[in-house]
Amino acid sequence: MGKMKTHSATAKRFRLTKSGKVKHMGQYRRHNLGHKSSKRKRQLRKGGYLSESVAPIVRTLLPNG
């Protein structure tokens, strides 16, 4: 059996930590930033971790870590 391929879209959006948690950056920060307030954009800089109920799905799409 061949190797599992990494899901490209998932690899662009998520990173795995050494302990196995799944990190992500905040959404709504890519474009159309002109009408968003400075406060909103500043708060969107902060990333976060996926909940443990959703994280296993992402881990299967990122087999190589």
Buried (B, 14 or more C-beta within 10 A) or exposed (E): EEEEEEBEEBEEBBBBEEEEEBEEBEEEEEEEEEEEEEEEEEEBEEEEEBEEEEBEEBBEBBEEE
